[in-house]
């Protein structure tokens, strides 16, 4: 399934039903898909059941029994890279700043303006989409590289290092014509046209 076919989701975690309802309405009115959780525990339980849909996490700081900060610590421990926006009261700013240092995307202070919140959510969704694209691109490059034969990989590494065909031929104890053939195969399989493009692809992979 392509990334374009997956609708990004705002994962809303807040233990106040009235707040959840208001945020669900706000986000939905801007065309955003929302999945709500009544507690940090419920959210983590869903995480146990399977990976989150791409998107972002809107996380209230003050919740019971697990606070938003505790939930975020658990996300960090599990290596979840989905952008997190904290909803904070005035007294929570210091805690929110500490969370930013642990990788949170941003925090929005209560009472917040609807437009400001939606803008930050869209920013977070854009960041996650970029992350997902990089992962997909990495998977594609990995598949292309895995399709090369060991001999082609040997030539590829030397070509990417900028070595001339004659040098590669001497190092591998083969003819220059053989190196040329392997170089052409590598370029064709990886969809590159030069040693510079090849080096770039390997660096990204």
N, C-alpha and C positions, 0 to 999 in steps of 0.2 A: 504494500500500500504506500503510495507517495505521500509526502508531507502535505502537499496541497489538498489532499482529500481528508485530512484529519483536522477537525475543528478544534482550535485551542480552547481550553477550559480553565475558568477561574475556580480554584479549589478554595472555598470560603470556610474558614474554621472560626466559629464564634459561639459561645455558650448562651447568648441572649437571643431568644426566638424573635423578638421584635426587631433587633438589629439585623439578624440574618434575613428576615423578610424584606426589610427596607433595602438592604444591599442587593439581594436577589433581584428585586424590582428595578433598581437603578441600573445594574449591569445588563440585565436582560433588555431594558429599554434602549440600550446602546448596541444591541445585537451580539452581546457576549454570552457564551454558554457558561452556566454556573452549576457547580456541584457543591452542596452544603453539608457541613458536619457540625453536630451539636456539641462536640467536645474534642479536645486533643486526642483523647483515647480512641474515639470513633474514627478519627482521621488516620491514626497510626494503625488501627485494625484494618482499615481499607488498604493501607500501604502493604500490610502483611499479605493481603489476599492477592495482590498483583501490582504491577507498575502503574503509576499515575498516568492519566492522559496528559499529553503535552499541554503546557500552559503556564500558569503561575499560581502561587499560594497566597491568599489573603488571610493573615493570621492575627487574631486578637492577642494582645499581651496578657491581659488579666483574665484567666479562665480557671475553673476548678474541674477536676482535681489536678490536671496538668496545666501549667501555664504555657503561654505561647513560647516563652523562652525555653522551657523544657522540651517542648515539641520540636523547636528549631534545633536544639542540641542533638536530639535524636535523629533528625534529618541529616545533620552534618555527619554524625557517627555512621549513618548508613550510606553516605556518599550520594545523597539525593541532590542533584544540581538544579532542580526547578527553582526559579527565582521566587524569593519570599518577600512580601511586603507586610510589615507589621502595622497594625492599627493600635495607636497608643494614646493614653491620656497624658496630660501635661506632666504629671509626676513620673511618667515612665520613660521620659526622653533619655536619661542616662542609660537605662537598661537597653533601650532601642539602639543607641549608639554602640554599646558593647556588642550587640547582635550584629551590627553592620561590620564590625571588625572580624566577626566569625563567618562573614560571607552573605549576610542578608542583602537583598537588593535595595530596599529603602524602607522608610517608615512614614506613615501619614498620621498627623496628630489630630485627635478629636477636639472639638467638632471640626470636621473636614468639609470642604466644598465638594459638591458632587463632581464638578468638572475636573477639579484637581485630582481627585481619586481616580476617575476614569482614565485620565491622561497617564498617570503613573502605572495603572494596570496595563494599558496598551503598550507602554514602554517595556514593561516586564515581559509581556507576551512576545514582543519583537525580539528581545534578548533571547528568550527560550527558543523561538523559531530559528534564530541564527545558530544557537547551540545544536539544535536537532539537525540542521543542514550540515554543519561541520561533521557531526557523527556519521551522517549518511554518506557524505563525501568520503570520509575516512574508510567506511566499510567498502565503498566502491573501489577505492584505490587499493585496499588490501586484497580484494578479490582479483584485481588485474595483476598485481604483483605475484600472487599465489599461482597464477596460471603460467608463469614463466618456468622454463626448465632450469635445472641447476646451472647448466652451461650459459644459458641466457642471462641468468642472474649474475654470474661472474663477470660477463662482458658488461652488463648494465652498470655494476658498481664502478668499474674502471672508466667507462664512458662518462658517467656522472661526475667522476673525479677530474674530468678534463684531459684524460690521457689520449694520445694519438693512437690511431689504428696500429702503426708499426710497433709502438711501445707495448700495446696490449698483446699483439701477436707474439712478441718476444717473451713476455711474461707468461703467457699461456702455452707457449711452444706450439703455435698453430700458424697457418699462413695468414697474410693480411686479407686475402679474399674471404677466408673463413670468418674473420672478425667482422668484415663488412656485411656478410650475410647475417650474422648474429645481431649486429647493430640494427640492421634493417628490420629484423623480426621483432626486436625489443621496441623499436619506435612504433611499429605497426600495432603491436599488441597493447601498448600503453597509450597510443594516440598522441604521441609527442613528435616534434619535428627537429629537435636540436638537443645537444647535451645540456644546455642551460634549462630547457623545459623539463628534461628528465631529472636534473638535480632538484628543481623546484618541486616536482611531484614527489620525489623521495623525501624531501624535507617535510612536506605536508603530511606524508604518510607516517 
